[in-house]
């Protein structure tokens, strides 16, 4: 069942929509036509096209439903709000629990209650009210220099604050959603005061001002600028596949750290149905497909992510990097603490 939808709003969206302009790279076909189409589904994606295109193409091959994609690095929520009932978006694909939660709070998603999706995904990877769904998980790990960090020398996120690492840590911005989620998890486990002291100590251990993306931190390890870095696990596979970046990956070991003597911090890539979806039934078909075994196996093999569907195994390559137990702090709790985590990063001047 798809809630927050009315026949009137569907007709309005179908009759009034005329095209998409501004704010993103538009690759949607059919400009000037009504958005509702029997054989199409429209996706707004914050995920890079090459990461999701194989799954979307497989969906089209199986169902005959054409997938039109608009890719944008940011601004999707603002765009959906501005478009309102005229929005052509059916499905939103994004990374990070924070961005999913932002979409919920902005009121741009529909509530979806579907037996197939709920069977494919454990409750821990679904919003209790059916407003978002986690498609894959990714571990926020520690990359450690093979030459300058001994095996077992660091095993937890808490140890990033140890003075022994002074001048030896690299990270991207503390304002980036991936780090904000980790900081929020630390607040969830340790409370605001202890988490803030931890983050202040991590800042003191930085080898340089936070900059670049996760891969740039591993490059810095290879070049001797730092000895350990924090990044998502799947970047390791992407670097191994890249001739220029493979030496960066070869220079590090992967550590799956624990938090509060528990598990490893994980985040998700996820999806939601757009509130004013003009093609809700096609959208539901796509959402079911992305949680099913075929798409989940593709996520695992091609993107080096961990499938959310528990019947789908990890890829052998990813499994060879190491196993871990995910942290048991709920994604919903992490989402609620994001604002406080961002303020905490400001207070310690993490990016300064």
C-alpha positions in Angstrom: 0.0 0.0 0.0 1.3 3.5 -0.9 0.0 6.2 1.4 0.1 10.0 1.2 -1.2 9.7 -2.4 -4.5 10.8 -4.0 -6.0 10.3 -7.4 -6.3 14.0 -7.7 -2.6 14.7 -7.1 -1.6 12.0 -9.5 -3.7 13.5 -12.3 -2.4 17.0 -11.4 1.2 15.8 -11.6 0.5 14.1 -14.9 -1.3 17.0 -16.5 0.8 19.9 -15.3 4.3 18.5 -15.6 6.2 19.8 -18.6 9.9 19.2 -18.0 12.8 19.7 -15.6 15.0 22.7 -15.5 18.0 23.9 -13.4 19.9 22.6 -10.4 21.2 19.3 -11.7 22.5 17.3 -14.7 19.3 16.4 -16.5 19.4 13.2 -18.5 15.6 12.6 -18.4 14.0 12.1 -21.8 10.5 13.1 -22.9 10.7 16.8 -22.1 7.3 18.5 -22.8 5.3 15.3 -22.2 3.2 14.4 -19.2 5.3 12.8 -16.5 3.0 9.9 -15.8 3.8 7.1 -18.3 2.8 3.5 -18.3 6.3 2.2 -19.1 8.5 4.7 -17.3 9.8 5.6 -13.8 11.7 8.7 -13.0 14.6 8.7 -10.5 16.3 11.6 -8.7 19.7 10.3 -7.6 22.4 11.6 -5.4 24.3 8.4 -6.2 26.8 8.7 -9.0 25.3 7.3 -12.3 28.0 4.6 -12.8 27.2 3.1 -9.4 23.5 2.5 -10.1 23.2 2.3 -13.8 23.9 -1.5 -14.0 21.0 -2.2 -11.6 18.6 0.1 -13.4 19.5 -1.4 -16.8 18.8 -4.9 -15.4 15.5 -3.7 -14.1 14.5 -2.3 -17.5 15.5 -5.6 -19.2 13.4 -7.6 -16.8 10.3 -5.4 -16.6 10.3 -3.3 -19.8 10.0 -0.2 -17.7 12.3 2.6 -18.8 14.2 4.3 -16.0 14.9 8.1 -16.5 17.5 9.4 -14.1 18.4 12.9 -12.9 21.7 13.0 -11.1 22.6 15.8 -8.7 25.3 16.1 -6.0 23.0 18.2 -3.9 19.9 20.3 -3.9 17.5 17.4 -4.6 15.3 18.1 -1.6 15.0 21.8 -2.4 14.1 20.9 -6.0 11.4 18.5 -4.9 9.9 21.1 -2.6 9.9 23.7 -5.3 8.4 21.4 -7.9 5.6 20.3 -5.5 2.7 18.5 -7.3 4.5 19.2 -10.6 7.5 17.0 -9.7 8.3 14.2 -12.1 10.2 12.3 -9.4 9.0 8.8 -8.5 12.0 7.4 -6.6 14.8 9.1 -4.7 18.1 7.3 -4.4 20.7 8.7 -2.0 23.6 7.9 0.3 23.8 8.4 4.1 21.0 8.0 6.7 21.2 11.8 7.2 20.1 12.6 3.7 17.3 10.1 3.9 16.2 11.7 7.2 16.4 15.2 5.6 14.0 14.0 2.9 11.6 12.7 5.5 11.7 16.0 7.6 11.2 18.0 4.4 8.0 16.1 3.7 9.0 15.1 0.2 8.6 11.3 0.6 5.6 9.0 0.6 4.9 6.3 3.1 5.2 2.8 1.6 4.0 -0.4 3.2 4.9 -3.3 1.0 5.1 -7.0 2.0 7.8 -7.8 -0.6 10.1 -5.0 0.5 9.5 -5.7 4.2 10.4 -9.4 3.6 13.6 -8.5 1.7 14.9 -6.0 4.2 15.3 -6.5 7.9 13.5 -4.0 10.2 16.9 -2.4 11.1 17.2 -1.2 7.5 13.7 0.3 7.2 12.1 3.4 8.6 9.5 2.2 11.1 6.9 4.3 9.2 8.0 3.1 5.8 9.4 6.4 4.6 12.9 5.2 3.7 14.7 1.9 3.0 18.4 1.0 3.2 19.6 -0.8 0.1 23.2 -1.4 1.1 25.4 -0.9 4.1 29.0 0.4 4.2 31.4 0.3 7.0 33.3 3.4 8.1 36.7 1.8 8.6 40.3 2.8 9.4 42.9 2.6 6.7 46.3 2.0 8.2 49.8 2.2 6.7 51.3 -1.3 6.2 54.8 0.2 6.8 54.1 2.4 9.8 51.2 0.9 11.8 51.6 -2.5 13.3 48.7 -5.0 13.1 46.4 -4.6 16.1 47.9 -1.3 17.0 44.5 0.4 16.6 41.2 -1.4 16.9 38.6 1.2 18.0 37.3 4.6 17.0 38.0 5.7 20.5 41.8 5.1 20.0 41.8 7.8 17.3 42.0 10.2 20.2 45.2 8.6 21.7 48.1 11.1 21.7 50.3 8.5 20.1 48.6 9.4 16.8 49.4 13.1 17.1 50.2 14.4 13.6 49.4 11.0 12.0 45.7 11.1 11.1 44.0 12.3 7.9 40.3 12.7 7.3 37.9 14.5 5.1 35.8 17.4 6.4 34.1 16.9 9.7 31.0 18.4 8.1 30.7 15.7 5.5 27.7 13.4 6.1 29.8 10.3 6.5 31.8 11.8 9.3 28.8 13.5 10.9 27.1 10.1 11.1 30.2 8.7 12.9 30.3 11.6 15.3 26.6 11.1 16.0 27.2 7.5 16.8 29.9 8.5 19.3 27.4 10.9 21.0 24.9 8.1 21.0 27.2 5.7 22.8 29.2 8.1 25.0 27.1 11.1 25.6 27.7 14.6 24.3 30.5 15.7 26.7 32.7 12.6 26.3 32.1 12.6 22.5 33.2 16.2 22.3 36.4 15.6 24.2 37.1 12.7 21.9 36.6 14.7 18.8 38.7 17.6 20.2 41.5 15.1 20.8 41.1 13.6 17.3 41.5 17.1 15.9 44.7 17.5 17.8 46.0 14.3 16.1 45.4 15.4 12.6 48.3 15.6 10.2 46.7 18.3 8.1 43.5 20.3 7.8 40.6 18.1 6.8 40.3 18.0 3.0 39.5 15.9 0.0 37.4 12.8 -0.2 38.0 9.3 1.3 40.4 8.2 -1.4 42.5 11.3 -0.9 43.2 10.2 2.6 44.5 6.9 1.4 46.7 8.7 -1.1 48.1 10.8 1.7 49.1 7.6 3.6 50.9 6.3 0.5 52.7 9.6 0.2 53.7 9.6 3.9 51.7 12.6 4.9 49.8 10.5 7.5 49.7 7.0 8.9 46.0 6.3 9.4 42.8 7.6 7.9 39.0 7.1 8.2 37.0 6.1 5.1 34.3 3.9 3.7 35.2 0.3 2.9 34.0 0.2 -0.7 36.6 2.9 -1.8 39.2 0.2 -1.2 37.7 -1.9 -4.0 37.3 1.1 -6.3 41.0 2.0 -5.8 42.1 -1.5 -6.5 40.2 -1.3 -9.8 41.9 1.9 -10.8 45.4 1.6 -12.2 46.5 5.0 -10.9 45.0 4.5 -7.4 45.9 0.8 -6.9 49.3 1.7 -5.3 47.4 3.8 -2.7 45.3 0.8 -1.8 48.3 -1.5 -1.8 49.9 0.7 0.8 47.3 0.2 3.5 45.6 -2.4 5.7 41.9 -2.4 6.5 40.9 -2.1 10.1 37.2 -2.6 11.1 37.2 -0.7 14.4 34.7 -1.1 17.2 32.8 1.6 19.0 32.1 1.4 22.8 33.4 -2.2 22.8 30.6 -3.1 20.4 30.5 -3.2 16.6 31.7 -1.3 13.6 29.9 1.9 12.6 27.9 1.4 9.4 25.8 3.7 7.2 23.5 3.0 4.3 22.7 3.9 0.8 18.9 4.1 0.5 15.7 4.9 -1.3 12.4 6.5 -0.8 9.3 7.1 -2.9 8.7 10.7 -3.8 5.6 12.2 -2.2 4.1 13.3 -5.5 5.2 10.3 -7.7 3.3 10.4 -11.0 4.1 6.7 -11.6 3.7 5.1 -8.1 3.1 1.6 -9.3 6.3 1.6 -11.5 8.1 3.2 -8.6 7.1 0.4 -6.3 8.2 -2.2 -8.9 11.6 -0.6 -9.0 11.9 -0.4 -5.2 11.0 -4.1 -4.9 13.6 -4.9 -7.5 16.4 -3.0 -5.8 15.8 -5.0 -2.6 15.6 -8.3 -4.4 18.4 -10.8 -4.9 19.5 -9.8 -8.4 20.1 -6.1 -7.7 21.5 -6.8 -4.3 24.1 -9.2 -5.8 25.0 -6.6 -8.3 25.5 -4.0 -5.5 27.8 -6.5 -3.7 29.8 -7.5 -6.7 30.1 -4.2 -8.6 30.2 -1.6 -5.9 31.8 -3.6 -3.0 29.0 -2.8 -0.6 27.3 -5.0 1.9 23.8 -6.1 0.7 20.9 -5.2 3.1 19.0 -8.3 2.0 20.2 -10.9 4.4 19.9 -13.9 1.9 22.4 -12.3 -0.4 26.1 -13.1 0.4 28.9 -10.6 0.4 31.1 -10.7 -2.6 34.2 -12.9 -2.2 36.5 -9.9 -2.7 34.8 -7.9 0.0 34.8 -10.9 2.3 38.5 -11.3 1.9 39.1 -7.9 3.4 37.7 -8.9 6.8 34.5 -9.5 8.6 32.9 -7.4 11.4 29.8 -7.0 13.6 27.8 -3.9 12.8 27.3 -1.4 15.7 23.9 -1.9 17.2 23.0 1.8 17.5 20.0 2.3 15.3 20.2 4.4 12.1 17.2 6.3 13.4 19.1 7.3 16.5 22.1 8.4 14.5 19.8 10.5 12.3 18.4 12.3 15.3 21.8 13.2 16.6 23.2 14.6 13.4 22.5 18.2 14.2 24.2 17.9 17.5 27.2 16.2 15.9 27.5 19.0 13.4 27.4 21.6 16.2 30.0 19.6 18.1 32.4 19.6 15.1 32.0 23.4 15.0 32.7 23.8 18.7 36.0 22.0 18.4 36.7 23.8 15.1 37.4 20.4 13.5 37.9 21.8 10.0 39.8 24.9 11.2 
